[in-house]
Amino acid sequence: MNHSSKPRDFRKSVVYQIYPKSFRDSDGDGLGDINGVIEKLDYIRDLGVDCVWLTPFFVSPQYDNGYDVADYYNIDPRYGTMGDVERLIAEADRRGIGLMFDMVFNHVSTDHEWFRKAIAGDPYYKDFFFFRKGKGEGCPPTNWASKFGGSAWQYVPEFDEYYLHLFDRSQADLNWENENVRREIRSIVRFWMDKGVKGFRFDVINLVSKAAFEDDPKGDGRRFYTDGPKIHRYLRELNATTFGTDARIVTVGEMSSTSMEECYWYAGHMAGALSMVFSFHHLKVGFAGDDEWVIVPPDFAKLKRVMFDWQTGMADHDAWNAVFWCNHDQPRIVSRFGDDGRYWRQSATMLATIIHCLRGTPYVYQGEELGMTNADFTRIDQFRDVESLNYHRILQDRGLNAKDAMRIVQIHSHDNARTPMQWDGSRYAGFMDEPERGARHAKPWIGVNANHTVINVEKENDDPDSILNYYRALIALRKKLDIIAYGDVEPLAPAHPSMFAYRRRHDGHELIVAANLHGKDCMWEETPDLAGFERVLGNYPNQRVKAYARRVLLRLYEANVWYR
């Protein structure tokens, strides 16, 4: 392998996220696999990205699509073999692409050997988890709620105790207070480092330090386990003993319900913890408080306020963000904040421009670069996501009719991001090969979006005006202009109802980004003086923006990048 010892500058990097189950099925069993990823490495290289984050493919019963890990050291046979993964690492490295593995360390599957030994009564392994007595017959230890709905505690009759599961009951929370747990986690990280893995994404990592186990009279319990009392100590310890010993390795922590002030310490330049963080506040602007399962129009004024607060706050504290719209747990952004119908191309490229020119490392989720849209499912039996199925029932238990519950699931389901990658216009979108006529064959594990005949790699690859080629241009621009990676951020037109605009400055260079968030033309009054600036990118090809003496007219969903 190449294994360059040169540190990876994550500030100039772009990361591509793959959900292997839905990316490419190489063997026709209906499930994407590791060999399918290998097949598409040239496509990923040509996109211009430096790093690929793969969601978990370790041994798992798949109750939560692999985020319920039963064995961190072995590959689930449905995805391939250890030999396949070693070949993927080598082939990616040969193309200058580092691999980032997704490590789920807040919890393990109840099928994991540790939990099976705990439930058999082994005291050593029982202390790997949180077993607690209830408050009375049929009453859990606390009123904490699972993030997937219902209580966060599961009763075990053999012990007359409950174990904690902040997610599905098949995902038992690990007790990081126990040094033996942390020792096992360090061993897992070092194992994959030795295999040549160049990055780690840590799932809901800020939940691993629990505080007091007591009722939360004001909420669902999250204030007792979010950004807990020892979390920074745990991350510094993990850094110092594993990935922090290799400057080539990039890390990102998924931070659930975190605060910006905590993230200064998670991803500060001198914090000794992580390279960067994911935060989700900007994607909650269509929620009612913390309630995702409602229909509320996105609040774009709040979106700008949240994003600029994080941009400037993190910069002021020399801390680093991951910047993104999409991942495997989020609806498709063009359906969420754009227009996935008539103005699909304009709105998708506008949203891409906003993210890719910000301060932070951009993440592209598979199919985002094509403008893939939300799923077109109309029946609940088409969904596979456990949280969506749970909430379809919970919403009706709360009094909604089946039609309204279904509409909410259609908008918010994680499965919107999990329909198969659209490679071409064939029957299964090129996710799996066409079966011979009349032959018995598997079908994709989840339905293919009907619009794959219009939205696909094959169709967009050679179209100079496609969303795919716009993403390639954005990524190339980041590589070319240091100001995008290193510049500061100044919000512009913060009170404008339609504009998302900002200025970047670095080392005598200047960049101005202006985007129209809405599906109608808007005028930007009192613009910065654009004399001497060159328009280096825009999503209206071969058309010059109309400027009127410090006033700029932006067409619907128009985005422009000016550089001096």
Secondary structure, 3 states (H helix, E strand, C coil): CCCCCCCCCCCCCCEEEECHHHCCCCCCCCCCCHHHHHHCHHHHHHHCCCEEEECCCEECCCCCCCCCCCEEEEECCCCCCHHHHHHHHHHHHHCCCEEEEEECCCEEECCCHHHHHHHCCCHHHHCCECEECCCECCECCCCCECCCCCECEEEECCCCEEEECCCCCCEEEECCCCHHHHHHHHHHHHHHHHCCCCEEEECCHHHCCCCCCCCCCCCCCHHHCCCCCCHHHHHHHHHHHCHHHCCCCEEEEECCCCCHHHHHHHCECCCCCCCEEECCHHHHCCCECCECCCCCCCCHHHHHHHHHHHHHHHHHCCECEEECCCCCCCCCHHHHCCCCCCCHHHHHHHHHHHHHCCCCEEEEECCHHHCCCCCCCCCHHHCCCHHHHHHHHHHHHCCCCHHHHHHHHHHHCHHHHCCCCCCCCCCCCCCCCCCCCCCCCCCCCCCCCHHHHCCCHHHHHCCCCCHHHHHHHHHHHHHHCHHHHHCEEEEECCCCCCEEEEEEEECCEEEEEEEECCCCCEEECCCCCCCCCEEEEECCCCCCCEECCCCEEECCCCEEEEEC
